[in-house]
Amino acid sequence: MSDNQKRILDMLAEGKITAEEAQKLLAAIGPGGDEPKSALPRNAKYLRVVIHPDPDAPKSEDVKRVNVRVPVALIRAGIKFTSLIPADASDQVNEALKEKGIDFDVRNLKPEDLEELLMAMHDLEVDIQNGKEKVHVYIE
Amino acid sequence: MKCPPLILRLKMSKTADHGHFVLWLPVFIAWLILAAIFIALSPLIILATLVAVPFDWGKPVLLFVPLVFNVICNLRGLEIKIEKKDSTLFLSFR
């Protein structure tokens, strides 16, 4: 039971709120309460990217299936390389990206952002469908 | 610090004749060679770092090798499987 659920029940026991109000509040915070997720769960070890042909797409000869398992630690190690990019080189990279139509500042790429992304990915599975293939990205 | 992968398992198979071959490549030999090269070049790396400091490249030059080593250590567990219509390629660092 989460702290918030306990607090609502305490308020009900103390008579500060009615049973109906308590029910509404419990429904609002959801079944698991709103316990903060402070860190990536320990069992999240790999990022899995699976590409397989779309069953609805017309059959083609060059059917490819790709299944890649990347250790999360490897992604963390890779992202640390961004700290090595000197300021003037970052500007050049940003300009090159802008020429390709990508408006992104590589200086904003930080390990903390990755942690946040991985934490979100743990509860999320991304499915991309482009008519030929399906891409499935998830954390396991 | 994690131990770098010792073996690269490479498997190739053909769907048509059900034939396949598996290679267990001892990549730890490559890491030993790289470590020897790094030790031999370390005086030069220190010199390069000192030269690069005024140009704002000191930190990248100094930290490049430890970061590459960190990436190599975390390669363990990486798996890539590519399946085509008639063949399959599987790579795994162990």
gemmi code that builds the backbone of each chain (N, CA, C; Angstrom):
import gemmi

chains = {
    "A": [
        ("MET", (0.845, -1.193, 0.000), (0.000, 0.000, 0.000), (0.891, 1.259, 0.000)),
        ("SER", (0.528, 2.204, -0.847), (1.350, 3.411, -0.956), (1.038, 4.378, 0.202)),
        ("ASP", (1.906, 5.359, 0.379), (1.726, 6.365, 1.439), (0.419, 7.128, 1.252)),
        ("ASN", (0.143, 7.439, -0.018), (-1.076, 8.220, -0.300), (-2.344, 7.440, 0.032)),
        ("GLN", (-2.326, 6.147, -0.287), (-3.499, 5.313, 0.027), (-3.705, 5.254, 1.546)),
        ("LYS", (-2.563, 5.098, 2.261), (-2.623, 5.020, 3.721), (-3.168, 6.324, 4.313)),
        ("ARG", (-2.706, 7.450, 3.734), (-3.126, 8.767, 4.210), (-4.644, 8.955, 4.025)),
        ("ILE", (-5.131, 8.490, 2.871), (-6.578, 8.617, 2.601), (-7.376, 7.796, 3.617)),
        ("LEU", (-6.899, 6.581, 3.884), (-7.606, 5.717, 4.844), (-7.554, 6.305, 6.262)),
        ("ASP", (-6.409, 6.927, 6.596), (-6.292, 7.590, 7.908), (-7.306, 8.727, 8.036)),
        ("MET", (-7.407, 9.509, 6.938), (-8.359, 10.635, 6.934), (-9.789, 10.122, 7.067)),
        ("LEU", (-10.063, 8.973, 6.458), (-11.400, 8.377, 6.558), (-11.657, 7.917, 7.996)),
        ("ALA", (-10.640, 7.282, 8.589), (-10.776, 6.788, 9.966), (-10.968, 7.940, 10.952)),
        ("GLU", (-10.292, 9.055, 10.669), (-10.414, 10.222, 11.554), (-11.709, 10.998, 11.312)),
        ("GLY", (-12.430, 10.622, 10.276), (-13.705, 11.271, 9.972), (-13.560, 12.582, 9.226)),
        ("LYS", (-12.371, 12.838, 8.684), (-12.137, 14.085, 7.947), (-12.812, 14.045, 6.573)),
        ("ILE", (-12.906, 12.846, 6.023), (-13.585, 12.706, 4.722), (-14.611, 11.574, 4.823)),
        ("THR", (-15.557, 11.598, 3.908), (-16.584, 10.549, 3.913), (-16.067, 9.346, 3.124)),
        ("ALA", (-16.766, 8.232, 3.248), (-16.384, 7.006, 2.536), (-16.429, 7.226, 1.029)),
        ("GLU", (-17.391, 8.022, 0.581), (-17.533, 8.302, -0.857), (-16.332, 9.098, -1.375)),
        ("GLU", (-15.943, 10.101, -0.561), (-14.788, 10.924, -0.959), (-13.511, 10.074, -0.981)),
        ("ALA", (-13.400, 9.195, 0.016), (-12.214, 8.324, 0.080), (-12.153, 7.423, -1.148)),
        ("GLN", (-13.312, 6.917, -1.532), (-13.386, 6.043, -2.703), (-12.944, 6.793, -3.964)),
        ("LYS", (-13.391, 8.040, -4.081), (-13.039, 8.854, -5.248), (-11.524, 9.116, -5.287)),
        ("LEU", (-10.985, 9.438, -4.098), (-9.542, 9.725, -4.028), (-8.711, 8.488, -4.361)),
        ("LEU", (-9.133, 7.342, -3.842), (-8.403, 6.096, -4.111), (-8.458, 5.752, -5.591)),
        ("ALA", (-9.610, 5.998, -6.187), (-9.750, 5.731, -7.621), (-8.859, 6.673, -8.425)),
        ("ALA", (-8.735, 7.914, -7.929), (-7.940, 8.920, -8.652), (-6.448, 8.588, -8.647)),
        ("ILE", (-5.965, 8.044, -7.531), (-4.513, 7.762, -7.495), (-4.173, 6.407, -8.107)),
        ("GLY", (-5.176, 5.601, -8.426), (-4.920, 4.331, -9.111), (-4.636, 3.207, -8.146)),
        ("PRO", (-4.578, 1.960, -8.703), (-4.429, 0.786, -7.840), (-3.091, 0.710, -7.107)),
        ("GLY", (-2.019, 1.196, -7.754), (-0.697, 1.088, -7.117), (-0.323, 2.333, -6.337)),
        ("GLY", (-1.235, 3.296, -6.239), (-0.890, 4.557, -5.603), (0.067, 5.296, -6.497)),
        ("ASP", (0.740, 6.270, -5.984), (1.686, 7.011, -6.818), (3.076, 6.934, -6.229)),
        ("GLU", (3.495, 5.713, -5.939), (4.835, 5.553, -5.370), (5.876, 6.034, -6.366)),
        ("PRO", (6.797, 6.878, -5.924), (7.781, 7.402, -6.863), (8.736, 6.317, -7.347)),
        ("LYS", (9.019, 6.394, -8.631), (10.002, 5.459, -9.170), (11.332, 6.195, -9.175)),
        ("SER", (12.187, 5.916, -8.213), (13.412, 6.695, -8.067), (14.516, 6.241, -9.000)),
        ("ALA", (14.483, 4.988, -9.364), (15.571, 4.509, -10.200), (15.073, 3.416, -11.126)),
        ("LEU", (15.893, 3.131, -12.113), (15.565, 2.079, -13.047), (15.544, 0.749, -12.297)),
        ("PRO", (14.512, -0.073, -12.483), (14.483, -1.339, -11.780), (15.737, -2.171, -12.090)),
        ("ARG", (16.168, -2.903, -11.094), (17.422, -3.637, -11.223), (17.396, -4.680, -12.341)),
        ("ASN", (16.197, -5.207, -12.603), (16.133, -6.276, -13.591), (16.140, -5.770, -15.032)),
        ("ALA", (16.116, -4.443, -15.232), (16.170, -3.891, -16.588), (17.604, -3.922, -17.072)),
        ("LYS", (17.931, -4.933, -17.847), (19.320, -5.101, -18.244), (19.569, -4.835, -19.718)),
        ("TYR", (18.560, -5.085, -20.523), (18.789, -5.010, -21.960), (17.739, -4.184, -22.677)),
        ("LEU", (18.183, -3.538, -23.735), (17.257, -2.858, -24.650), (17.118, -3.788, -25.853)),
        ("ARG", (15.904, -4.154, -26.144), (15.687, -5.097, -27.250), (15.053, -4.361, -28.418)),
        ("VAL", (15.630, -4.510, -29.583), (15.060, -3.926, -30.806), (14.778, -5.075, -31.766)),
        ("VAL", (13.529, -5.246, -32.108), (13.135, -6.341, -32.996), (12.488, -5.740, -34.243)),
        ("ILE", (13.018, -6.116, -35.388), (12.423, -5.663, -36.654), (11.936, -6.908, -37.388)),
        ("HIS", (10.671, -6.925, -37.699), (10.150, -8.074, -38.455), (9.173, -7.588, -39.516)),
        ("PRO", (9.021, -8.382, -40.576), (8.144, -7.909, -41.660), (6.695, -7.785, -41.208)),
        ("ASP", (6.051, -6.788, -41.743), (4.643, -6.556, -41.412), (3.796, -7.651, -42.069)),
        ("PRO", (3.023, -8.386, -41.310), (2.220, -9.459, -41.923), (1.193, -8.938, -42.942)),
        ("ASP", (0.808, -7.669, -42.780), (-0.191, -7.101, -43.703), (0.437, -6.570, -45.003)),
        ("ALA", (1.785, -6.424, -44.986), (2.463, -5.854, -46.150), (2.554, -6.886, -47.270)),
        ("PRO", (2.651, -6.421, -48.538), (2.808, -7.386, -49.632), (4.124, -8.137, -49.508)),
        ("LYS", (4.115, -9.409, -49.880), (5.310, -10.259, -49.740), (6.423, -9.770, -50.661)),
        ("SER", (7.634, -9.701, -50.124), (8.773, -9.310, -50.956), (9.905, -10.302, -50.741)),
        ("GLU", (10.882, -10.275, -51.658), (11.970, -11.249, -51.626), (12.972, -10.966, -50.501)),
        ("ASP", (13.258, -9.675, -50.285), (14.301, -9.337, -49.311), (13.723, -9.163, -47.893)),
        ("VAL", (13.082, -10.206, -47.439), (12.499, -10.169, -46.097), (13.626, -10.346, -45.084)),
        ("LYS", (13.675, -9.434, -44.131), (14.732, -9.496, -43.125), (14.116, -9.414, -41.742)),
        ("ARG", (14.655, -10.192, -40.825), (14.256, -10.074, -39.431), (15.518, -9.730, -38.651)),
        ("VAL", (15.426, -8.732, -37.830), (16.592, -8.323, -37.035), (16.194, -8.329, -35.570)),
        ("ASN", (17.046, -8.907, -34.771), (16.786, -8.969, -33.342), (18.079, -8.562, -32.623)),
        ("VAL", (18.058, -7.409, -31.996), (19.274, -6.901, -31.347), (19.017, -6.749, -29.855)),
        ("ARG", (19.940, -7.279, -29.065), (19.849, -7.114, -27.604), (21.059, -6.304, -27.154)),
        ("VAL", (20.798, -5.086, -26.704), (21.897, -4.196, -26.297), (21.893, -4.057, -24.777)),
        ("PRO", (23.006, -4.370, -24.122), (23.035, -4.160, -22.668), (22.845, -2.680, -22.318)),
        ("VAL", (22.019, -2.408, -21.334), (21.764, -1.023, -20.907), (23.082, -0.362, -20.475)),
        ("ALA", (23.958, -1.152, -19.867), (25.255, -0.623, -19.416), (26.089, -0.123, -20.598)),
        ("LEU", (25.935, -0.774, -21.747), (26.680, -0.361, -22.944), (26.168, 0.995, -23.436)),
        ("ILE", (24.854, 1.193, -23.348), (24.278, 2.487, -23.760), (24.784, 3.583, -22.827)),
        ("ARG", (24.806, 3.258, -21.532), (25.304, 4.244, -20.547), (26.755, 4.603, -20.852)),
        ("ALA", (27.548, 3.569, -21.151), (28.974, 3.801, -21.441), (29.116, 4.644, -22.703)),
        ("GLY", (28.283, 4.386, -23.684), (28.347, 5.126, -24.950), (27.984, 6.587, -24.783)),
        ("ILE", (26.981, 6.828, -23.955), (26.497, 8.213, -23.791), (27.544, 9.087, -23.096)),
        ("LYS", (28.454, 8.438, -22.350), (29.507, 9.211, -21.663), (30.474, 9.852, -22.653)),
        ("PHE", (30.508, 9.317, -23.872), (31.393, 9.889, -24.884), (31.022, 11.328, -25.222)),
        ("THR", (29.753, 11.675, -25.017), (29.333, 13.039, -25.359), (30.056, 14.079, -24.499)),
        ("SER", (30.474, 13.643, -23.276), (31.172, 14.590, -22.396), (32.559, 14.937, -22.935)),
        ("LEU", (33.049, 14.136, -23.877), (34.386, 14.380, -24.436), (34.385, 15.384, -25.576)),
        ("ILE", (33.199, 15.668, -26.082), (33.135, 16.552, -27.248), (33.398, 17.989, -26.805)),
        ("PRO", (34.475, 18.602, -27.298), (34.743, 19.993, -26.918), (33.662, 20.932, -27.464)),
        ("ALA", (33.563, 22.107, -26.860), (32.485, 23.050, -27.186), (32.440, 23.392, -28.681)),
        ("ASP", (33.627, 23.698, -29.270), (33.614, 24.095, -30.688), (33.217, 22.933, -31.591)),
        ("ALA", (33.616, 21.705, -31.184), (33.229, 20.529, -31.977), (31.724, 20.293, -31.887)),
        ("SER", (31.145, 20.556, -30.700), (29.686, 20.412, -30.532), (28.943, 21.322, -31.497)),
        ("ASP", (29.463, 22.563, -31.625), (28.825, 23.510, -32.549), (28.849, 22.984, -33.980)),
        ("GLN", (29.995, 22.415, -34.348), (30.119, 21.883, -35.710), (29.157, 20.715, -35.929)),
        ("VAL", (29.049, 19.847, -34.908), (28.122, 18.707, -35.002), (26.684, 19.212, -35.134)),
        ("ASN", (26.350, 20.203, -34.301), (24.989, 20.766, -34.342), (24.669, 21.362, -35.710)),
        ("GLU", (25.678, 22.064, -36.277), (25.467, 22.663, -37.601), (25.255, 21.588, -38.659)),
        ("ALA", (26.084, 20.522, -38.564), (25.956, 19.419, -39.540), (24.580, 18.753, -39.414)),
        ("LEU", (24.117, 18.607, -38.175), (22.790, 18.006, -37.958), (21.694, 18.901, -38.527)),
        ("LYS", (21.884, 20.207, -38.342), (20.881, 21.160, -38.824), (20.801, 21.114, -40.356)),
        ("GLU", (21.980, 20.956, -40.993), (21.986, 20.839, -42.459), (21.190, 19.633, -42.935)),
        ("LYS", (21.204, 18.579, -42.091), (20.458, 17.356, -42.443), (18.991, 17.461, -42.017)),
        ("GLY", (18.636, 18.612, -41.446), (17.238, 18.815, -41.055), (16.926, 18.365, -39.641)),
        ("ILE", (17.982, 18.087, -38.856), (17.751, 17.655, -37.472), (18.122, 18.802, -36.538)),
        ("ASP", (17.141, 19.347, -35.873), (17.389, 20.462, -34.966), (17.616, 19.901, -33.556)),
        ("PHE", (18.875, 19.590, -33.263), (19.192, 18.949, -31.987), (20.542, 19.447, -31.482)),
        ("ASP", (20.608, 19.719, -30.177), (21.857, 20.171, -29.573), (22.488, 19.000, -28.825)),
        ("VAL", (23.651, 18.537, -29.305), (24.293, 17.368, -28.690), (24.765, 17.650, -27.254)),
        ("ARG", (24.892, 18.942, -26.918), (25.301, 19.293, -25.541), (24.203, 18.961, -24.538)),
        ("ASN", (22.971, 18.824, -25.050), (21.846, 18.506, -24.169), (21.739, 17.016, -23.866)),
        ("LEU", (22.575, 16.228, -24.522), (22.534, 14.780, -24.312), (23.317, 14.451, -23.041)),
        ("LYS", (22.601, 14.105, -21.974), (23.265, 13.848, -20.688), (22.884, 12.461, -20.172)),
        ("PRO", (23.792, 11.843, -19.378), (23.470, 10.513, -18.835), (22.171, 10.497, -18.027)),
        ("GLU", (21.852, 11.605, -17.336), (20.613, 11.648, -16.524), (19.380, 11.512, -17.413)),
        ("ASP", (19.460, 12.131, -18.613), (18.337, 12.052, -19.555), (18.114, 10.610, -19.990)),
        ("LEU", (19.227, 9.908, -20.160), (19.130, 8.511, -20.578), (18.435, 7.681, -19.500)),
        ("GLU", (18.824, 7.931, -18.236), (18.198, 7.217, -17.118), (16.687, 7.429, -17.143)),
        ("GLU", (16.294, 8.678, -17.375), (14.866, 9.029, -17.413), (14.167, 8.290, -18.551)),
        ("LEU", (14.848, 8.277, -19.692), (14.282, 7.615, -20.871), (14.139, 6.110, -20.628)),
        ("LEU", (15.185, 5.513, -20.040), (15.143, 4.075, -19.785), (14.066, 3.729, -18.772)),
        ("MET", (13.903, 4.621, -17.786), (12.869, 4.396, -16.771), (11.487, 4.422, -17.418)),
        ("ALA", (11.316, 5.358, -18.332), (10.029, 5.448, -19.035), (9.837, 4.248, -19.947)),
        ("MET", (10.935, 3.809, -20.555), (10.862, 2.675, -21.484), (10.477, 1.384, -20.783)),
        ("HIS", (10.762, 1.299, -19.466), (10.469, 0.074, -18.734), (8.969, -0.220, -18.714)),
        ("ASP", (8.185, 0.847, -18.721), (6.731, 0.676, -18.708), (6.139, 0.846, -20.103)),
        ("LEU", (7.005, 0.982, -21.066), (6.517, 1.358, -22.396), (7.157, 0.468, -23.465)),
        ("GLU", (6.394, 0.120, -24.437), (6.933, -0.594, -25.585), (6.611, 0.231, -26.814)),
        ("VAL", (7.631, 0.448, -27.645), (7.416, 1.291, -28.822), (7.239, 0.396, -30.037)),
        ("ASP", (6.176, 0.598, -30.754), (5.919, -0.138, -31.995), (5.878, 0.845, -33.143)),
        ("ILE", (6.705, 0.606, -34.138), (6.709, 1.485, -35.312), (6.359, 0.629, -36.526)),
        ("GLN", (5.452, 1.111, -37.317), (5.016, 0.361, -38.488), (5.147, 1.277, -39.698)),
        ("ASN", (5.923, 0.857, -40.714), (6.085, 1.750, -41.869), (5.498, 1.145, -43.143)),
        ("GLY", (4.649, 0.156, -42.995), (4.032, -0.450, -44.171), (4.747, -1.706, -44.615)),
        ("LYS", (6.084, -1.741, -44.429), (6.854, -2.925, -44.831), (7.268, -3.740, -43.611)),
        ("GLU", (7.714, -2.999, -42.586), (8.252, -3.666, -41.404), (7.633, -3.128, -40.131)),
        ("LYS", (7.781, -3.933, -39.097), (7.343, -3.482, -37.778), (8.581, -3.442, -36.885)),
        ("VAL", (8.752, -2.357, -36.169), (9.887, -2.234, -35.256), (9.332, -2.220, -33.841)),
        ("HIS", (9.875, -3.079, -33.022), (9.398, -3.204, -31.658), (10.584, -2.934, -30.725)),
        ("VAL", (10.467, -1.917, -29.891), (11.562, -1.548, -28.980), (11.053, -1.666, -27.554)),
        ("TYR", (11.768, -2.385, -26.727), (11.364, -2.506, -25.330), (12.565, -2.854, -24.445)),
        ("ILE", (12.339, -2.656, -23.158), (13.394, -2.962, -22.163), (13.035, -4.303, -21.537)),
        ("GLU", (14.060, -5.138, -21.295), (13.764, -6.414, -20.631), (14.753, -6.680, -19.500)),
    ],
    "B": [
        ("MET", (34.183, -2.832, -11.659), (34.501, -2.885, -13.083), (34.168, -4.269, -13.642)),
        ("LYS", (33.446, -4.254, -14.747), (33.049, -5.509, -15.370), (34.217, -6.114, -16.136)),
        ("CYS", (34.140, -7.417, -16.312), (35.158, -8.106, -17.103), (34.775, -7.974, -18.584)),
        ("PRO", (35.725, -7.628, -19.451), (35.365, -7.525, -20.872), (34.970, -8.896, -21.437)),
        ("PRO", (34.225, -8.914, -22.545), (33.832, -10.211, -23.099), (35.054, -11.022, -23.529)),
        ("LEU", (34.996, -12.303, -23.284), (36.136, -13.155, -23.598), (35.971, -13.840, -24.955)),
        ("ILE", (34.727, -14.102, -25.294), (34.450, -14.884, -26.505), (33.413, -14.153, -27.362)),
        ("LEU", (33.630, -14.177, -28.662), (32.602, -13.711, -29.599), (32.080, -14.948, -30.323)),
        ("ARG", (30.805, -15.218, -30.140), (30.204, -16.390, -30.785), (29.546, -15.930, -32.078)),
        ("LEU", (29.974, -16.527, -33.157), (29.460, -16.163, -34.475), (28.828, -17.402, -35.103)),
        ("LYS", (27.563, -17.307, -35.422), (26.874, -18.464, -36.006), (26.252, -18.054, -37.335)),
        ("MET", (26.555, -18.819, -38.362), (25.950, -18.559, -39.670), (25.248, -19.822, -40.123)),
        ("SER", (24.045, -19.672, -40.606), (23.331, -20.862, -41.061), (22.580, -20.573, -42.354)),
        ("LYS", (22.467, -21.627, -43.146), (21.731, -21.537, -44.419), (20.441, -22.326, -44.255)),
        ("THR", (19.348, -21.702, -44.596), (18.059, -22.369, -44.427), (17.890, -23.496, -45.444)),
        ("ALA", (18.401, -23.273, -46.667), (18.148, -24.229, -47.744), (18.696, -25.629, -47.443)),
        ("ASP", (19.985, -25.699, -47.041), (20.580, -27.027, -46.817), (20.741, -27.345, -45.321)),
        ("HIS", (20.135, -26.557, -44.475), (20.185, -26.740, -43.017), (21.614, -26.777, -42.473)),
        ("GLY", (22.563, -26.301, -43.287), (23.948, -26.299, -42.832), (24.249, -25.052, -42.010)),
        ("HIS", (25.128, -25.193, -41.052), (25.516, -24.027, -40.274), (26.918, -24.223, -39.717)),
        ("PHE", (27.564, -23.117, -39.430), (28.834, -23.242, -38.719), (28.883, -22.215, -37.597)),
        ("VAL", (29.574, -22.606, -36.546), (29.671, -21.752, -35.362), (31.148, -21.478, -35.085)),
        ("LEU", (31.463, -20.216, -34.875), (32.836, -19.841, -34.554), (32.874, -19.257, -33.145)),
        ("TRP", (33.792, -19.699, -32.348), (33.998, -19.115, -31.020), (35.311, -18.349, -31.099)),
        ("LEU", (35.213, -17.049, -31.260), (36.422, -16.245, -31.444), (36.932, -15.729, -30.092)),
        ("PRO", (38.182, -16.037, -29.777), (38.720, -15.580, -28.478), (39.093, -14.094, -28.509)),
        ("VAL", (38.107, -13.230, -28.286), (38.369, -11.783, -28.404), (39.265, -11.260, -27.284)),
        ("PHE", (39.414, -12.074, -26.222), (40.268, -11.604, -25.120), (41.703, -11.392, -25.598)),
        ("ILE", (42.082, -12.108, -26.668), (43.431, -11.921, -27.230), (43.556, -10.492, -27.781)),
        ("ALA", (42.495, -10.048, -28.433), (42.497, -8.675, -28.982), (42.621, -7.659, -27.849)),
        ("TRP", (41.918, -7.912, -26.724), (41.992, -6.963, -25.598), (43.408, -6.938, -25.014)),
        ("LEU", (44.051, -8.125, -24.960), (45.422, -8.192, -24.431), (46.372, -7.394, -25.335)),
        ("ILE", (46.172, -7.542, -26.651), (47.028, -6.818, -27.606), (46.803, -5.308, -27.461)),
        ("LEU", (45.515, -4.931, -27.340), (45.192, -3.500, -27.178), (45.788, -2.935, -25.891)),
        ("ALA", (45.729, -3.741, -24.816), (46.293, -3.291, -23.534), (47.801, -3.076, -23.662)),
        ("ALA", (48.458, -4.004, -24.377), (49.914, -3.890, -24.568), (50.239, -2.626, -25.372)),
        ("ILE", (49.432, -2.388, -26.418), (49.645, -1.181, -27.252), (49.445, 0.077, -26.408)),
        ("PHE", (48.404, 0.053, -25.561), (48.106, 1.214, -24.718), (49.261, 1.498, -23.758)),
        ("ILE", (49.781, 0.433, -23.153), (50.896, 0.621, -22.202), (52.119, 1.190, -22.940)),
        ("ALA", (52.364, 0.646, -24.147), (53.519, 1.114, -24.919), (53.358, 2.585, -25.329)),
        ("LEU", (52.098, 2.960, -25.624), (51.862, 4.333, -26.119), (51.543, 5.339, -25.003)),
        ("SER", (51.446, 4.871, -23.764), (51.010, 5.772, -22.688), (51.881, 7.033, -22.531)),
        ("PRO", (53.223, 6.939, -22.688), (53.992, 8.195, -22.608), (53.579, 9.192, -23.697)),
        ("LEU", (53.296, 8.650, -24.893), (52.872, 9.524, -25.993), (51.502, 10.135, -25.711)),
        ("ILE", (50.619, 9.338, -25.085), (49.272, 9.836, -24.773), (49.368, 10.988, -23.770)),
        ("ILE", (50.234, 10.817, -22.782), (50.415, 11.886, -21.783), (50.963, 13.151, -22.459)),
        ("LEU", (51.928, 12.941, -23.356), (52.513, 14.071, -24.093), (51.441, 14.761, -24.952)),
        ("ALA", (50.646, 13.945, -25.627), (49.576, 14.491, -26.490), (48.566, 15.279, -25.658)),
        ("THR", (48.287, 14.768, -24.447), (47.349, 15.465, -23.562), (47.887, 16.846, -23.199)),
        ("LEU", (49.182, 16.890, -22.855), (49.798, 18.171, -22.467), (49.785, 19.160, -23.630)),
        ("VAL", (50.011, 18.640, -24.840), (50.006, 19.508, -26.027), (48.586, 19.992, -26.316)),
        ("ALA", (47.601, 19.098, -26.061), (46.208, 19.406, -26.432), (45.505, 20.324, -25.436)),
        ("VAL", (46.033, 20.422, -24.213), (45.361, 21.225, -23.171), (45.073, 22.666, -23.612)),
        ("PRO", (46.050, 23.387, -24.197), (45.754, 24.777, -24.589), (44.665, 24.892, -25.654)),
        ("PHE", (44.446, 23.824, -26.421), (43.436, 23.868, -27.495), (42.084, 23.307, -27.045)),
        ("ASP", (41.912, 23.093, -25.735), (40.645, 22.609, -25.178), (40.376, 21.138, -25.531)),
        ("TRP", (41.416, 20.412, -25.956), (41.246, 19.006, -26.324), (41.928, 18.088, -25.298)),
        ("GLY", (42.436, 18.654, -24.207), (43.165, 17.867, -23.202), (42.319, 16.780, -22.571)),
        ("LYS", (41.122, 17.171, -22.116), (40.224, 16.208, -21.451), (39.808, 15.073, -22.400)),
        ("PRO", (39.373, 15.416, -23.639), (39.006, 14.319, -24.545), (40.151, 13.347, -24.802)),
        ("VAL", (41.366, 13.871, -24.990), (42.505, 12.992, -25.293), (42.799, 12.089, -24.091)),
        ("LEU", (42.741, 12.673, -22.889), (43.068, 11.919, -21.676), (42.005, 10.864, -21.349)),
        ("LEU", (40.731, 11.214, -21.567), (39.639, 10.309, -21.159), (39.209, 9.325, -22.234)),
        ("PHE", (39.741, 9.502, -23.438), (39.282, 8.653, -24.535), (39.527, 7.158, -24.255)),
        ("VAL", (40.757, 6.833, -23.855), (41.091, 5.416, -23.641), (40.261, 4.794, -22.510)),
        ("PRO", (40.130, 5.443, -21.324), (39.281, 4.831, -20.281), (37.830, 4.646, -20.725)),
        ("LEU", (37.322, 5.589, -21.514), (35.935, 5.453, -21.966), (35.776, 4.314, -22.971)),
        ("VAL", (36.762, 4.163, -23.847), (36.722, 3.044, -24.801), (36.791, 1.726, -24.021)),
        ("PHE", (37.648, 1.697, -23.004), (37.767, 0.495, -22.167), (36.428, 0.187, -21.489)),
        ("ASN", (35.741, 1.223, -21.027), (34.426, 1.066, -20.390), (33.412, 0.470, -21.369)),
        ("VAL", (33.451, 0.952, -22.602), (32.532, 0.425, -23.632), (32.842, -1.051, -23.893)),
        ("ILE", (34.134, -1.371, -24.017), (34.529, -2.770, -24.285), (34.052, -3.683, -23.151)),
        ("CYS", (34.201, -3.210, -21.907), (33.792, -4.020, -20.747), (32.287, -4.287, -20.746)),
        ("ASN", (31.530, -3.340, -21.286), (30.067, -3.489, -21.266), (29.511, -4.153, -22.520)),
        ("LEU", (30.401, -4.647, -23.366), (29.932, -5.331, -24.579), (29.326, -6.698, -24.262)),
        ("ARG", (29.687, -7.244, -23.123), (29.198, -8.575, -22.750), (27.666, -8.572, -22.702)),
        ("GLY", (27.076, -9.498, -23.409), (25.614, -9.579, -23.428), (25.011, -9.024, -24.709)),
        ("LEU", (25.845, -8.358, -25.509), (25.335, -7.806, -26.773), (25.069, -8.956, -27.758)),
        ("GLU", (23.884, -8.956, -28.307), (23.513, -10.007, -29.269), (22.875, -9.367, -30.491)),
        ("ILE", (23.274, -9.850, -31.650), (22.680, -9.352, -32.905), (22.302, -10.564, -33.747)),
        ("LYS", (21.060, -10.614, -34.139), (20.603, -11.724, -34.980), (19.926, -11.151, -36.214)),
        ("ILE", (20.439, -11.530, -37.375), (19.843, -11.052, -38.631), (19.396, -12.277, -39.427)),
        ("GLU", (18.130, -12.329, -39.676), (17.561, -13.462, -40.429), (17.112, -12.971, -41.792)),
        ("LYS", (17.635, -13.593, -42.826), (17.157, -13.294, -44.176), (16.352, -14.499, -44.641)),
        ("LYS", (15.894, -14.411, -45.856), (15.047, -15.493, -46.369), (15.793, -16.831, -46.366)),
        ("ASP", (17.087, -16.787, -46.751), (17.814, -18.041, -46.903), (18.985, -18.212, -45.931)),
        ("SER", (19.249, -17.232, -45.095), (20.393, -17.372, -44.180), (20.169, -16.600, -42.876)),
        ("THR", (20.919, -17.013, -41.878), (20.828, -16.361, -40.564), (22.227, -16.089, -40.035)),
        ("LEU", (22.402, -14.899, -39.472), (23.682, -14.545, -38.853), (23.417, -14.176, -37.398)),
        ("PHE", (24.193, -14.751, -36.515), (24.001, -14.483, -35.098), (25.360, -14.154, -34.458)),
        ("LEU", (25.414, -13.019, -33.789), (26.635, -12.574, -33.094), (26.344, -12.410, -31.623)),
        ("SER", (27.232, -12.898, -30.801), (26.981, -12.749, -29.359), (28.303, -12.593, -28.615)),
        ("PHE", (28.391, -11.562, -27.805), (29.587, -11.362, -26.973), (29.352, -12.034, -25.632)),
        ("ARG", (30.282, -12.888, -25.202), (30.115, -13.600, -23.927), (31.323, -13.418, -23.029)),
    ],
}
model = gemmi.Model(1)
for chain_id, residues in chains.items():
    chain = gemmi.Chain(chain_id)
    for i, (resn, *xyz) in enumerate(residues, 1):
        res = gemmi.Residue()
        res.name, res.seqid = resn, gemmi.SeqId(i, " ")
        for name, pos in zip(("N", "CA", "C"), xyz):
            atom = gemmi.Atom()
            atom.name, atom.element = name, gemmi.Element(name[0])
            atom.pos, atom.b_iso = gemmi.Position(*pos), 0.0
            res.add_atom(atom)
        chain.add_residue(res)
    model.add_chain(chain)
structure = gemmi.Structure()
structure.add_model(model)
structure.setup_entities()
